[in-house]
Amino acid sequence: MFEKGLLKGKRILVTGGGSGLGAAMGRRFVELGAELIICGRRLELLEATAAQMRGELGGKVSVVRCDIRDGGAVEAMMDAVWREAPLDVLVNNAAATFIAQTEQLSFRAADAILAPTLHGAMYCTLGAGRRWIEGAHKGVVLSILSTSTITGRAFTVPSAMAKSAILAMTKSLAVEWGPKGIRTVAIAPGAFPTPGASGQLRPEGRDDKWSSKNPLGRVGEHGELADLASFLISDRAGYINGEMVVQDGGAHLRSSGAEDLLQWTDAQWEKQRTARSKG
């Protein structure tokens, strides 16, 4: 689909790059010639993912353990990355979410979602952007969002709030940082199942025919998202700035994706809260 060297010479940091969509995007970036850095909280997972990529693709892949909820840790990570060379691309992929009745959320539970999804993405963006501007270095920030930024989404309200805030950041910085050679773009994926997200968002008791209700009758493939991300961060997308591309098969035109939960009983919600507390 792309020229093999589409991303050659680019240093790319993917937050939450040890698994799921972050790993899928990272793998595609390496295939296209990029130098990849993945960060997250679980060092063993990061190292295993990086080793697999290096073994299968032969590219340069490094890891940084970082809890992006901690601004100081983000600054330390950016310092370490920049000591070798500036980044060219930041991918804000790390996030957290789970379904819950909003009125039942504790402040701690809400913060568990807002901290990585909103604050972490903001800390990473500020850290990269400040260094790009100080060094007169061009850069790209790609943020992985959600169609909840368009429709809203019941029962995942903190996530919808955080993703919408990052979309506002994307649009705002496109104007503020565009003149400095920094592009900000975003993707709103639909259903691209991963073990982590499916466990939190689609527990037992939810509509098991949800994928067939997509206008295209299926869920997304990780490679499709990785290809779109690769294009948006490449120089070939150099005139795209401040935009969010929706990739969901048209699902958001039919539903916000949470309507089935309106039929859940109190007993189902109690079962879900209990399962989450044990997890």
N, C-alpha and C positions, 0 to 999 in steps of 0.2 A: 504493500500500500504506500509506503514512504521510501524515500531514498535512505539507504543504509546509514549514511552519515548525517541524518537530519539534525541530530542533537550533539554532534561531535564538538568537543571542546567546551561543553557546558557542564558546570558543577551544579548539581541539583540536590537540595535537601528535602526529604519527604518526612514529615512528622507522622508518627504511627505507621512507619514503613515496614515493620516486622511481619505483618500478616495482612490478610484480607485485600481490600482494594489498594491500600498503600503499597503492599508488596507487588501487586499486579502492575501498578503504574511504574514502580521502580524498575521492575524487570524489563518492561518495554523501553524505558528510557535508556537502560544499559544496552539493549539490543540495537538502539539507534545511535549509539556512540557516546553517550553521556558518562560522566563520572558521577557516581551516586553516593549520597550519604543518607543513611536512615537513622532516625532517632526514635526513642521510646523509653518506657520505664523498665522493660524486661530485657536485660542484657543477653541472657542465654538465647532468647528468641531472636533478637537482632543478629547475633553472631551466627546462628544456624541459618537464618535467611540469607545473610550476606555470603556465607560460605557456599551455599547452594548456588547462588547467582554466579559467584566467581568460578565455581567448578563447571557450571554448564555454559556460561556465556563468555568467560575469560576477561570480563571487564574489571574496572576498578570500583570496588564497593567497600565503603567503610561504615562504621557504626559509632554512634555517640549515645551513651545512656543519658537521658534527660527527662525530668518531669516538667513538662511545659507549663504546668499550673504554677510553677515557681518562677517569677520573673528573674530572680538572681541566677537560677540554674540556666535559664534561656540565655542570659547575657554571657555566662561562662561558656556555654556551648558555641555561641556565635564567635566569641574570642578564639576558641580552639579551632573552629572551622577557618576563620580568616587568617590565622597564623600561617596556614599553608597557602591559601589563595582565596580571593573573594568568591562568594557564591554568584551564580548567574540566575538561579531559579529557586524560589521557595514554594513548596506545595504544602498548604495547610490542610492536612488530611485527618489528623487525630481528632477524635470527638467521643462523646459518651451520650447515651440516651437509654431510656427504658419507658415502657408504658406504665401509666399510673393515673388514678383519679387526682386531678390537680389539687383539689381541696385537702387531700390527704398527704400531700408532700410536706415533709419537714424542711426547714431551712437547709439542713445539712444535705438532704437528698437533692434539693434544687441546686445547691452549690456544686455537688458532685458532677452535675451536667454542665453548668455554666463555666466552671473553672477550666476544663480542657477545651471545651467547644468554643467559648467566647474569649476568655482571658488568655488562654494559651495561644490561640491563633493571633490575637492582637499583640501579645508579647513578641512572638516570632516575627510578625510583620514589622513591628517597630524596630526590632533589633537588626533585621536585614536591611530595611529601608534606610535607617540612619547611617549605616556603614556604606551603603551604595551611594548615598548623597555625599557623604564626607569624602569618598574616594572618587567621585565623578564616574561611577561605574553603572552601566545600564543593568536593569534587573527585571524579573517578572515574578509576580505573586499569583499563584493559582490556588483558589480556595474551593474545597469540596463542600457544597452546601446541600440543599434539599428543596423539593418542591413545596415544602411547608412555607417557604418564603413567599410563595404565590397564593396558596390556598389557606394558610394557617393549618394547624393540625391538632385536633382534640387529643387529650391524653398523653401528649408529648410536648407540653407547652414550653418548658424551659429550653428544650432543643429548638423548637420553632422560633423562640425569642432569640436565642444565640445565633442561629443561622441567619435570621433576618438582620441582625446587627452586623454580621460579617459581610452580608450583601451591601449594607449601607456603607461600610468601610471600603468595600471594593469600588463602589461608585464614587465615593468622596475622594479617595486617593488617586483615582484615575485622573481627576482634574488637578489635584494638588501636586502629585508626583509625576504626572505625564510629561510636563515640560523638563523634568530632570532625567528623562529617559527610562522611567520605571512604569511598566504596564501592570495593571491589576485586572484579573479575569477570574471567572468562577464557573463551576459546573454544578447543576442541580440534578443528581442522578435519581432515577426511580428505583425500582427493585433490582438490586444486584446482590443476591443473597450471599452472605458470609456466615460462618458458624457463630461468630460473636454477635453480630447484629440480629440474626434470626432468633437466637436464644433470648434476647432482650425484647424484641419487638413482635415476635410471632410465636408466643407460647401456646401450649396445648389449649384448645378451646376457641381459637380464632378461626375465621373463615378459611377453610383449606382449599377453596377454589379461587382464591384471590388472583393468582397469576393468570388464570383463564379469562378474567374480567378486564385485563389490559386490552386496549384496542388491537394490539398486535398479537394477543393471545399467548404471551410468554414473558419471562423475566429477561433482564439484560445479562450479557456475557461480560466477564471482567475485561476481556481483550477489547471490547467495544469502548469501554470507558477509558482504558489505557491509551487507545489510539486517539481519542478525542483530546485527552490531556496532552499527549505528545504534540499534537498539532497546535494547541493553544499556547504552549510554552515555546514553540519554535519561532524562528525568525519569519517563517512564512505566514504567521498570524500577527505580524508586527503592527497591523493597523486595527487590531481588535483591542479595545481598552474600555474597562468599566462595565463589561457585559457579563451576564450569566447565561450560559447555554444549558437548556433543559434537555436531558437525555432520559426519557422515561417511557417511550413508546406511545405517548399521548395520554398516559394514565391520569395526569392531573386535570385533564379536560373533562374527565368523567367523575372523578372522586378525589377527595383529599387523602384517602387511604385509611381513615380511622372510623368510618361510619359503622362498621360491624361491632365496634366496641360499645356503641350506644345501647346495644341489646344485652350487654353483660349484666349478670346478676351481682348482688352484693357478695354472694358466696364465691363467685368466680374471682372477683377483685381481692377478696380476703386470701384466697388460695395463691394468687399471684404475689401479693405482698409477703406472704409467708415464704414462698419460694425464693423471692429476691433477698429477703433477710438472711436466709440460709446460704445463699450464694456469695 
